[in-house]
Amino acid sequence: MGKYFGTDGFRGEANVTLTVDKAFQVGRFLGWYYGQQARGEVCRIVIGKDTRRSSYMFEYALVAGLTASGADAYLLHVTTTPSVSYVVRTEQFDCGIMISASHNPYYDNGIKVINGSGEKLEESVIEKIEAYLDGESGEIPLAERDRIGRTVDYAAGRNRYIGYLISLATRSFKGKRVALDCSNGSAFSVAKNVFDALGAETYAINDQPDGFNINTDCGSTHIEGLQKYVVEHHMDVGFAYDGDADRCLAVDENGEVVDGDRILYVCGKYMKENGMLVGNTIVTTVMSNFGLYKALDREGIRYEKTAVGDKYVYENMSKNGYVLGGEQSGHIIFSKYETTGDGIVTSLKVMEAMLEKKESLGKMAAEVTIYPQVLKNVRVKDKNEAQADPEVQKAVENVTAALGDTGRILLRPSGTEPVIRVMVEAETDEICHMHVDSVIRVLKERGLTIE
């Protein structure tokens, strides 16, 4: 991760960490950089945004920077992150920009840059952007006269994306009662249109954004409201998205949460049964629940584990040709249809499994027993030293041996803090706490912690 850009773009509090000046500079650099790659042709960059009040400010700043550098800026307006990815890769844009801080509160915002293949921007280009932001790479020339860029209203691109989503369904949703929690975010402009077109009885909640209520007590990070709604209104299923709709969690007919791990299982098993699971493999992160792995073992489905982050999941899938992967948080990637997590695609594929198998989501998801999990963060003097300490490693080995095939332990460093995370999954909370505390005790006895 760089100075400004993390694994999911340049994110921070609007006009505190992420300022309008920085957004203008990002636009200036991208317009110039991709203009150079265009070899004399006009550079075309497409922009989407979520519903935060500050998204308009950043949109205008980016447009000013892009057009000042000679690029044409195409505006999708309020839309989802995966729709920007889709439009970039299907309509030959040089790159795409999504203005969103995903599941963060309204006062945060972010700039996600998507390359011409619809994937997250390469680290090599991010390094160049950061060097420009820090004044290390010199001035960029301003476009003049007929080389100054223009702005194009491109709402038609979002409409084509909606049409694409509708085309993915294998059959009508007629007769199904579906609740959609739009998180007062990007999904409000897309999701209900798709489900209505497919014939569902669609009931959208949290679909009245006001610039401040995005993710507030709603959506995939606050799913309790959807659970209650599904039960009280006798829904067949509910889907909750985050602010930019690249995540999806589900709620079954009984009001039970079906998280990303269970969605991977439901869709993976269905795909295997129908010969669609390439390599008979699902890509997960190290934080997926032990219960998922037990269920996949039972079904004879292979899995691979990556570092935490949908970026790493997609890299593994792309390298090996796998078609399904994701995170417990609801970032699910179906690589046949997308190059990033797409919450609405995920909900459509869950519907497909339900309809084709003629089974409820509750019945399918119940085949996965989610194990209790305890995760504790320990502040340490040196992350690498703490993790490599022989006595700490021995303590971890002892826990692994004690759990056998009834659980697991994971010791991993934080990517941004002087913290070691100790996580245990086992059959009961008591067992989890006992083993987590045993490892933390060794860390303290070895003098590795910061009290």
Secondary structure, DSSP 8 states (H G I E B T S, - for coil): --SSEETTEEEEEBTTTB-HHHHHHHHHHHHHHHHHHTTTS--EEEEEE-S-HHHHHHHHHHHHHHHHTT-EEEEEEE--HHHHHHHHHHTT-SEEEEE--TTS-TTEEEEEEE-TTSSB--HHHHHHHHHHHTT-S-------GGGS--EEE-HHHHHHHHHHHHHT-SS--TT-EEEEE-TTSGGGGTHHHHHHHTT-EEEEES----SS-TTTT-GGGSTHHHHHHHHHTT-SEEEEE-TTSS-EEEE-TTS-EE-HHHHHHHHHHHHHHTT--GGGEEEEETTS-HHHHHHHHHHT-EEEEE-SSHHHHHHHHHHHT--EEE-TTS-EEETTT-SS--HHHHHHHHHHHHHHHT--HHHHHTTS----EEEEEEEBS-HHHHHH-HHHHHHHHHHHHHHGGG-EEEEEE-SSSSEEEEEEE-SSHHHHHHHHHHHHHHHHHTT-B--
